[in-house]
Amino acid sequence: MKLTDRIGRITESPTIAVSSKAAAMRAAGIDVIDFSAGEPDFPTPENVKAKGIEAIQKNITKYTPSAGLKKLREAVAARYQRKYGHEFRSDEVILCNGAKQALFNLMLCLIQGGDEVLIPEPYWVTFPDQARLAGGLPVYVPTRMEEHFLIRAEEIEKKITSRTRVLILNSPNNPSGAVVPRETMGAIVDLCAQRNIHIVFDECYDCFVFPPYEHVTPAHFFPNGRDLTFIVNTFSKTYAMTGWRLGYAIGPAEIISACDKLQSHTTSNPSSVSQMAGIEAMEGDQSSVDVMYAEYARRRKYIAEALSSMPGLRCNEPQGAFYVFPDISHYLGGGVPDSIAFCKLLLEECHVATVPGSAFGMEGHLRLSYANSMENLQKGCGRIREFLSKYSA
C-alpha cells in the first residue's frame, strides 16, 4: 500500500516515542525515571474535576458548536481583555482539542504550497511538521545557548524572503525555557507588521515564568500587529488538564471563522464535558496554579544546579516553562555519536528517559522535564551522574 507524500514529509513525535518506550519498560517491571513527557505531574484541580463530573451528571454530553461553547469563548476573551486592556470578542476565540489542534488549524488556514514559516531554534517538535503538512517550508532562525537561547529580531529579519508568511514564536520556550524580553518582543512585532508577516504566538507556559523574568506577548503592543497576531494557549499545562484535550486560539475574527470551518470538518467541537470544566478553570479558584508554580520554582532550582555541577555538562537556569536543556556535547563522539545515541544508552543502562536535542533542532543537547516529584528528580540526577562517569569524549 502506498502512503501519501504528506505522511512521508513528517516523522513520529520524538517526545511521544520516548514516553511510550519508557511506559513499556515500566510495564515490564523496570524502575524508569521519566523526564521525557511535557506533562504536569499534578492532578487536575478538584474544583475543575467537580465541574466535569457535574456536566456528566447533568447530561451535558452532546455536541456543542464546533468552535466551542459561547460561555467559555466569552470567558477566554474576558481574561485576555483583563490581562492586556484591549477588547477581545468571543468570535475572535476558537476552542480546540488541545493547543496542538489550534496551531494546526492556523497553519492550514494561513499556509499554502511554497510559503515559508519562520521557526526559531530550538523549537517544539511539532512546529516543523505542522508547517510541512500545510504545504509550507520551515525556515529556522538560530539562537545561542550563551545568550540563553533568546531570539533576536535581527536574526529573524535575515531569514525573511518574499515567500515568508508566518513566524511561529513560543515563549516561554519548549524546550529551552527562554522567555522573550519586552524590548525584543516589541521589535519583532514592529518587524512583522512592516513586512506583513503573521505571528502565531504559542504561550502554553505563560503562567510559569520565574523572576526576574516576565511574560510578554504581542498583545502588549496592540494595536500594532493586531490584525496579524494569533495567540494560542491550553488548559493542559496551567490546570494540569492534558487528558481533557482543551486549548484555544485567539485572533482576527475572519481567520478564526476559517479555523471553525476547518474544525467543523475534522473533529467538530472539543468535548462538552471538558469545556464545562474549562469554564471553572477560567473563572474559579486559581490557588492550585500558585501551588504548582511554587513547586516548579523549587524543582527548577534543584535540577539546574544538579546538572550544572556534573563534569562536562553546561545547563542554563530556565526562565520559564518546566524544562531544562543541557549541553551534553562533551560526552559525544566515539561510541556515543549523537544525542539520540546518548538518550538511548541513558534509558537502556540507567533507566532514565530524556529527549534528544536533535528532536528540537539542536544537536548536542537533551531535554528533561522537571514536572516530576523531587524524589524522582534526585534519583534521576543521581543516575545521570553515574552514567556520565562511564562515558566521555
C-alpha positions as CSV (number, residue, x, y, z in Angstrom):
1,M,0.0,0.0,0.0
2,K,1.4,3.4,-1.0
3,L,1.1,6.2,1.5
4,T,0.7,9.8,0.6
5,D,3.6,12.2,0.2
6,R,2.3,14.4,3.0
7,I,2.7,11.5,5.5
8,G,6.2,10.9,4.2
9,R,7.1,14.6,5.0
10,I,6.6,14.1,8.7
11,T,8.0,12.0,11.5
12,E,6.6,10.4,14.6
13,S,6.7,12.8,17.6
14,P,10.0,12.1,19.3
15,T,8.7,13.0,22.8
16,I,5.7,10.6,22.5
17,A,8.0,7.9,21.1
18,V,10.3,8.2,24.2
19,S,7.4,8.3,26.6
20,S,5.9,5.2,25.0
21,K,9.1,3.3,25.3
22,A,9.5,4.4,29.0
23,A,6.0,3.3,29.7
24,A,6.6,-0.1,28.1
25,M,9.7,-0.6,30.3
26,R,7.7,0.3,33.4
27,A,5.0,-2.2,32.4
28,A,7.8,-4.8,32.2
29,G,8.7,-4.0,35.9
30,I,11.7,-1.7,35.2
31,D,12.1,1.3,37.5
32,V,12.2,4.1,34.9
33,I,12.6,7.8,35.8
34,D,10.7,9.6,33.0
35,F,12.0,13.1,32.3
36,S,10.6,13.0,28.7
37,A,7.0,13.9,29.0
38,G,5.8,17.6,28.8
39,E,3.0,16.9,31.3
40,P,2.3,18.3,34.8
41,D,2.6,15.6,37.5
42,F,-0.1,17.3,39.5
43,P,-3.8,16.2,39.4
44,T,-6.4,18.4,37.8
45,P,-7.7,20.8,40.5
46,E,-10.6,19.4,42.5
47,N,-13.0,22.3,41.6
48,V,-12.3,21.7,37.9
49,K,-12.8,18.0,38.2
50,A,-16.1,18.6,40.1
51,K,-17.5,20.6,37.2
52,G,-16.6,17.9,34.8
53,I,-18.4,15.3,36.9
54,E,-21.4,17.6,37.3
55,A,-21.5,18.1,33.5
56,I,-21.8,14.3,33.0
57,Q,-24.4,14.0,35.7
58,K,-26.4,16.8,34.1
59,N,-26.1,15.1,30.7
60,I,-24.1,17.9,29.2
61,T,-22.7,15.3,26.9
62,K,-23.9,16.4,23.4
63,Y,-22.4,18.2,20.5
64,T,-21.6,21.9,21.1
65,P,-20.9,24.5,18.3
66,S,-17.7,23.4,16.5
67,A,-15.9,26.5,17.8
68,G,-17.0,25.7,21.4
69,L,-19.5,26.9,23.9
70,K,-20.1,30.6,23.7
71,K,-19.8,30.9,27.5
72,L,-16.2,29.6,27.5
73,R,-15.2,31.6,24.5
74,E,-16.5,34.7,26.3
75,A,-14.6,33.7,29.4
76,V,-11.3,33.4,27.4
77,A,-12.0,36.7,25.7
78,A,-12.7,38.4,29.1
79,R,-9.5,37.0,30.6
80,Y,-7.3,38.4,27.8
81,Q,-9.1,41.8,27.9
82,R,-8.4,42.0,31.7
83,K,-4.7,41.0,31.1
84,Y,-3.9,43.3,28.2
85,G,-6.5,46.1,28.3
86,H,-7.6,45.5,24.8
87,E,-11.1,44.4,23.7
88,F,-11.4,40.7,22.8
89,R,-14.7,39.3,21.5
90,S,-15.9,35.7,21.7
91,D,-16.0,35.5,17.8
92,E,-12.2,36.0,18.0
93,V,-11.8,32.8,20.0
94,I,-12.0,29.2,18.9
95,L,-11.8,26.2,21.4
96,C,-10.0,23.2,20.1
97,N,-8.9,19.7,21.1
98,G,-5.7,21.0,22.7
99,A,-3.3,23.7,21.6
100,K,-1.9,21.3,19.1
101,Q,-5.1,21.4,17.0
102,A,-5.4,25.1,17.4
103,L,-1.9,25.5,15.9
104,F,-2.6,23.1,13.1
105,N,-5.9,24.8,12.3
106,L,-3.9,28.1,11.9
107,M,-1.2,26.5,9.7
108,L,-3.8,25.1,7.4
109,C,-5.7,28.4,7.2
110,L,-2.6,30.6,6.8
111,I,-0.1,28.5,4.8
112,Q,-0.2,27.0,1.3
113,G,2.3,25.4,-1.1
114,G,5.6,27.3,-1.2
115,D,5.0,29.6,1.8
116,E,7.8,29.9,4.3
117,V,7.3,29.6,8.1
118,L,10.0,31.1,10.3
119,I,10.7,28.9,13.4
120,P,13.3,29.9,16.0
121,E,15.6,27.1,17.2
122,P,15.3,25.2,19.5
123,Y,11.7,24.6,18.7
124,W,8.8,22.4,19.9
125,V,9.0,19.2,17.9
126,T,5.6,19.6,16.2
127,F,6.1,23.1,14.7
128,P,8.0,22.0,11.6
129,D,5.7,19.1,10.8
130,Q,2.6,21.2,11.1
131,A,4.2,23.6,8.6
132,R,5.1,20.8,6.2
133,L,1.6,19.2,6.4
134,A,0.1,22.5,5.4
135,G,2.4,22.6,2.4
136,G,4.8,25.1,3.8
137,L,8.6,25.2,4.2
138,P,10.1,25.5,7.7
139,V,12.9,28.1,7.8
140,Y,14.9,28.0,11.0
141,V,16.2,31.0,12.9
142,P,19.2,30.3,15.1
143,T,19.8,31.2,18.8
144,R,22.7,30.6,21.0
145,M,23.0,28.9,24.4
146,E,25.4,31.6,25.5
147,E,22.6,34.1,25.1
148,H,20.1,31.8,26.9
149,F,18.5,30.8,23.5
150,L,17.0,34.3,23.2
151,I,15.6,35.1,19.7
152,R,16.6,38.4,18.2
153,A,14.6,40.5,15.7
154,E,17.7,41.0,13.5
155,E,18.2,37.2,13.2
156,I,14.5,36.9,12.1
157,E,14.9,39.7,9.6
158,K,17.9,37.8,8.0
159,K,15.6,34.9,7.2
160,I,12.7,36.9,5.6
161,T,12.1,36.4,1.9
162,S,9.3,37.3,-0.4
163,R,7.7,33.9,0.5
164,T,7.7,34.4,4.3
165,R,4.2,34.1,5.5
166,V,4.3,33.2,9.2
167,L,6.5,33.5,12.3
168,I,5.9,30.9,15.0
169,L,7.0,32.3,18.3
170,N,7.0,30.2,21.5
171,S,7.6,31.9,24.9
172,P,8.3,30.6,27.4
173,N,10.1,28.2,25.1
174,N,9.8,24.5,25.0
175,P,12.5,23.1,25.3
176,S,14.9,25.8,26.5
177,G,12.7,27.7,28.9
178,A,13.8,31.0,27.3
179,V,11.4,34.0,27.7
180,V,11.3,36.7,25.1
181,P,12.1,40.1,26.7
182,R,9.8,43.1,26.3
183,E,12.1,45.1,24.1
184,T,12.7,42.2,21.8
185,M,9.0,41.4,21.5
186,G,8.3,45.0,20.5
187,A,11.0,44.8,17.8
188,I,9.6,41.6,16.5
189,V,6.0,42.9,16.4
190,D,7.3,46.0,14.5
191,L,9.2,43.9,12.0
192,C,6.3,41.6,11.3
193,A,3.8,44.5,11.0
194,Q,6.2,46.2,8.5
195,R,6.6,43.0,6.4
196,N,3.0,41.7,6.7
197,I,4.1,38.5,8.4
198,H,1.6,36.7,10.7
199,I,2.7,35.9,14.2
200,V,1.5,32.6,15.7
201,F,2.3,33.0,19.4
202,D,2.4,29.9,21.5
203,E,2.2,30.8,25.1
204,C,1.2,27.5,26.7
205,Y,3.5,28.0,29.7
206,D,2.6,31.6,30.3
207,C,1.8,31.0,34.0
208,F,5.2,29.6,34.7
209,V,7.7,32.4,34.3
210,F,10.2,32.9,37.1
211,P,11.6,36.2,38.5
212,P,13.2,38.4,37.4
213,Y,11.7,37.5,34.0
214,E,8.2,38.5,32.9
215,H,5.8,37.0,30.3
216,V,5.4,39.4,27.4
217,T,3.2,38.7,24.3
218,P,2.5,40.6,21.1
219,A,-0.8,41.7,22.7
220,H,1.2,44.0,24.9
221,F,1.9,46.1,21.7
222,F,-1.6,46.1,20.2
223,P,-3.0,47.8,18.2
224,N,0.3,47.4,16.3
225,G,0.2,44.0,14.6
226,R,-3.2,43.0,16.0
227,D,-4.6,42.1,12.6
228,L,-1.6,39.7,12.1
229,T,-1.3,38.1,15.5
230,F,-2.7,34.8,16.8
231,I,-2.3,33.7,20.4
232,V,-2.5,30.0,21.2
233,N,-2.9,28.6,24.7
234,T,-4.1,25.5,26.5
235,F,-5.7,24.3,29.7
236,S,-3.2,21.4,29.7
237,K,-0.2,23.0,31.5
238,T,-1.7,25.7,33.7
239,Y,-4.5,23.4,35.1
240,A,-2.9,20.0,34.6
241,M,-5.6,19.0,32.2
242,T,-3.6,17.2,29.5
243,G,-6.0,14.4,29.1
244,W,-9.1,16.7,28.9
245,R,-7.8,17.9,25.4
246,L,-8.8,21.5,25.5
247,G,-7.0,24.5,24.1
248,Y,-7.8,27.7,22.1
249,A,-6.7,30.2,19.6
250,I,-7.4,34.0,19.6
251,G,-7.0,36.2,16.6
252,P,-8.8,38.2,13.9
253,A,-12.4,37.0,13.5
254,E,-12.0,36.3,9.8
255,I,-9.3,33.7,10.3
256,I,-10.9,32.3,13.5
257,S,-14.0,31.7,11.4
258,A,-11.9,29.9,8.8
259,C,-10.5,27.7,11.6
260,D,-14.0,27.0,12.7
261,K,-15.0,26.0,9.2
262,L,-12.0,23.6,9.1
263,Q,-12.6,22.2,12.5
264,S,-16.2,21.5,11.6
265,H,-15.0,19.0,9.0
266,T,-12.2,17.4,11.1
267,T,-13.1,16.9,14.7
268,S,-16.1,19.2,15.3
269,N,-16.2,20.6,18.8
270,P,-13.9,19.7,21.7
271,S,-15.5,17.6,24.5
272,S,-18.6,19.3,26.0
273,V,-17.5,17.9,29.5
274,S,-14.0,19.3,29.1
275,Q,-15.5,22.7,28.1
276,M,-17.7,22.8,31.2
277,A,-14.6,22.0,33.3
278,G,-12.7,24.7,31.4
279,I,-15.3,27.4,32.4
280,E,-14.5,26.6,36.0
281,A,-10.8,26.6,35.3
282,M,-11.1,30.1,33.8
283,E,-13.5,31.6,36.3
284,G,-13.0,29.6,39.5
285,D,-10.4,29.4,42.3
286,Q,-6.8,29.8,41.0
287,S,-5.0,28.7,44.1
288,S,-3.9,25.4,42.5
289,V,-1.9,27.4,39.9
290,D,0.0,29.1,42.7
291,V,0.8,25.7,44.3
292,M,2.1,24.3,41.1
293,Y,4.2,27.5,40.4
294,A,5.9,27.3,43.8
295,E,6.8,23.7,43.4
296,Y,8.1,24.1,39.8
297,A,10.2,27.0,41.1
298,R,11.7,24.7,43.7
299,R,12.4,21.9,41.3
300,R,13.8,24.3,38.7
301,K,16.5,25.5,41.1
302,Y,17.4,22.0,42.2
303,I,17.7,20.4,38.7
304,A,19.6,23.3,37.1
305,E,22.1,23.3,39.9
306,A,22.4,19.5,39.9
307,L,23.1,19.3,36.2
308,S,25.4,22.2,36.2
309,S,27.5,20.6,38.9
310,M,28.1,17.5,36.8
311,P,31.5,17.4,35.0
312,G,31.3,18.3,31.3
313,L,27.6,19.4,31.4
314,R,26.5,23.0,30.8
315,C,23.0,24.0,31.8
316,N,21.2,27.3,31.8
317,E,18.7,28.0,34.5
318,P,15.4,28.1,32.6
319,Q,13.5,31.4,32.7
320,G,10.1,29.7,32.3
321,A,8.1,26.5,31.5
322,F,9.3,23.3,33.2
323,Y,12.2,22.0,31.2
324,V,16.0,22.1,31.2
325,F,18.0,21.8,28.1
326,P,21.6,21.0,29.0
327,D,24.6,20.8,26.6
328,I,26.0,17.3,26.5
329,S,28.4,17.8,23.6
330,H,31.4,17.0,25.9
331,Y,30.2,13.4,26.0
332,L,29.5,12.9,22.3
333,G,31.9,11.3,19.9
334,G,33.3,7.8,19.6
335,G,30.8,5.3,21.0
336,V,28.2,7.9,21.6
337,P,28.0,9.8,18.3
338,D,24.9,12.0,18.9
339,S,22.2,13.0,21.3
340,I,19.9,10.1,20.1
341,A,22.6,7.5,21.0
342,F,23.2,9.3,24.3
343,C,19.5,9.2,25.3
344,K,19.2,5.6,24.1
345,L,22.1,4.5,26.3
346,L,20.9,6.5,29.3
347,L,17.5,4.8,29.1
348,E,18.8,1.3,28.5
349,E,21.6,1.4,31.0
350,C,20.4,3.7,33.7
351,H,16.6,3.7,33.1
352,V,16.3,7.5,32.7
353,A,14.1,8.7,29.9
354,T,15.0,12.0,28.2
355,V,14.5,13.5,24.7
356,P,17.5,14.1,22.3
357,G,18.2,17.7,21.4
358,S,18.1,16.8,17.7
359,A,14.3,16.5,18.0
360,F,14.2,20.2,18.8
361,G,16.6,21.2,16.0
362,M,19.6,21.5,18.3
363,E,22.1,18.6,18.4
364,G,24.4,18.2,21.4
365,H,21.6,18.8,23.9
366,L,18.9,16.9,25.6
367,R,15.6,17.9,27.2
368,L,14.5,17.0,30.7
369,S,11.1,17.8,32.2
370,Y,11.1,18.7,35.8
371,A,7.3,18.3,36.0
372,N,8.2,15.4,38.3
373,S,8.5,14.7,42.0
374,M,11.5,15.9,43.9
375,E,12.3,12.3,44.8
376,N,12.4,11.4,41.1
377,L,14.5,14.4,40.3
378,Q,17.0,13.5,42.9
379,K,17.1,9.8,41.9
380,G,17.2,10.6,38.2
381,C,20.1,13.1,38.6
382,G,22.0,10.6,40.6
383,R,21.6,8.1,37.8
384,I,22.7,10.6,35.2
385,R,25.8,11.4,37.2
386,E,26.6,7.7,37.4
387,F,26.1,7.4,33.7
388,L,28.4,10.3,32.8
389,S,31.2,8.8,34.9
390,K,31.3,5.9,32.4
391,Y,31.2,7.9,29.1
392,S,33.4,10.8,27.9
393,A,34.5,12.0,24.6
